[in-house]
Amino acid sequence: MAVIQLACPHCSHAFSLENPPPPGEHVPCPACGRKMAVPTESASRPANAPAPPPAERGDAEPRMRKLSRAEKIQRRQVRNIALMIFGVIVLAIAVVVLGRL
């Protein structure tokens, strides 16, 4: 029974596969669910090898940063304005529809 150790290139989660699929086939990461290719025998690590370092910033998708308090307030204000505009449109449609009855 072959066991290989893998590290997800997206989230750096280290895990092992028993009876892995053929090299090049894609398997989902148990942590983040994103698919990754099974490496060839020469590219896979032995079971006792340490996990590789996380992917460089340019290699992986950018991570979402925390918003500052000012950004949160600004987004809340934009959302509130959008909701008010939506409410006015719904009210105008209701007045038109009810005016025809």
VOKE-746812 format. One line per 3 residues: their letters; for each residue x, y, z of C-alpha. Coordinates in Angstrom, 1 decimal, always signed. Layout:
BEGIN
a	X Y Z ~ ...
This chain:
BEGIN
mav	+0.0 +0.0 +0.0 ~ +1.6 +3.2 -1.2 ~ +1.4 +6.3 +1.0
iql	+2.5 +9.7 -0.1 ~ +2.7 +13.0 +1.8 ~ +1.4 +16.1 +0.1
acp	+1.1 +19.8 +1.0 ~ -1.7 +21.9 -0.5 ~ -0.2 +24.7 -2.7
hcs	-3.1 +26.9 -1.8 ~ -3.4 +26.6 +2.0 ~ -0.1 +24.7 +2.9
haf	-2.1 +22.0 +4.7 ~ +0.0 +18.8 +4.9 ~ -1.7 +15.5 +4.5
sle	-1.1 +12.0 +3.3 ~ -2.8 +9.8 +0.7 ~ -3.1 +6.1 +0.9
npp	-3.4 +4.4 -2.5 ~ -3.0 +7.7 -4.3 ~ -4.4 +8.1 -7.8
ppg	-2.0 +8.2 -10.8 ~ +0.4 +11.1 -11.0 ~ -1.1 +14.2 -12.6
ehv	-4.7 +13.3 -11.5 ~ -6.3 +16.0 -9.3 ~ -7.4 +15.4 -5.7
pcp	-9.2 +17.8 -3.3 ~ -7.4 +19.2 -0.3 ~ -9.1 +18.1 +2.9
acg	-8.6 +21.5 +4.5 ~ -9.6 +24.0 +1.8 ~ -11.3 +21.8 -0.8
rkm	-9.3 +23.2 -3.7 ~ -8.0 +20.6 -6.2 ~ -4.3 +19.9 -6.7
avp	-2.4 +17.5 -9.0 ~ -0.9 +14.4 -7.6 ~ +2.9 +14.7 -8.1
tes	+5.1 +12.2 -9.9 ~ +7.1 +9.7 -7.8 ~ +10.2 +11.9 -8.0
asr	+8.3 +15.0 -7.0 ~ +6.6 +13.5 -3.9 ~ +8.2 +13.7 -0.5
pan	+9.0 +10.7 +1.8 ~ +6.6 +10.3 +4.7 ~ +9.1 +11.7 +7.3
apa	+10.1 +14.8 +5.3 ~ +9.0 +18.2 +6.7 ~ +6.2 +20.1 +5.0
ppp	+7.3 +22.6 +2.4 ~ +7.1 +26.4 +3.2 ~ +3.8 +28.2 +2.3
aer	+3.5 +29.4 -1.3 ~ +5.1 +32.7 -2.1 ~ +2.8 +35.7 -2.3
gda	+2.8 +35.8 -6.1 ~ +2.1 +32.1 -6.5 ~ -1.2 +31.8 -4.5
epr	-4.3 +33.8 -4.5 ~ -4.1 +36.9 -2.5 ~ -5.5 +36.6 +1.0
mrk	-8.2 +39.0 +2.1 ~ -6.9 +41.5 +4.5 ~ -8.7 +42.8 +7.5
lsr	-10.6 +46.0 +6.9 ~ -9.8 +49.1 +9.0 ~ -12.6 +50.7 +11.0
aek	-12.9 +53.6 +8.5 ~ -13.3 +51.1 +5.6 ~ -16.0 +49.2 +7.5
iqr	-17.9 +52.4 +8.2 ~ -17.6 +53.5 +4.5 ~ -18.8 +50.1 +3.3
rqv	-21.7 +50.2 +5.7 ~ -22.7 +53.7 +4.5 ~ -22.5 +52.6 +0.9
rni	-24.7 +49.6 +1.7 ~ -27.2 +51.8 +3.5 ~ -27.4 +54.2 +0.6
alm	-27.9 +51.3 -1.8 ~ -30.7 +49.9 +0.4 ~ -32.4 +53.3 +0.5
ifg	-32.3 +53.6 -3.3 ~ -33.7 +50.1 -3.6 ~ -36.5 +50.9 -1.2
viv	-37.4 +54.1 -3.1 ~ -37.6 +52.1 -6.3 ~ -39.8 +49.5 -4.8
lai	-42.1 +52.1 -3.3 ~ -42.3 +53.9 -6.7 ~ -43.3 +50.7 -8.4
avv	-45.9 +50.0 -5.7 ~ -47.4 +53.4 -6.2 ~ -47.6 +53.0 -10.0
vlg	-49.1 +49.5 -9.7 ~ -51.6 +50.5 -7.0 ~ -52.5 +53.7 -8.9
rl	-53.7 +51.6 -11.9 ~ -56.1 +49.6 -9.8
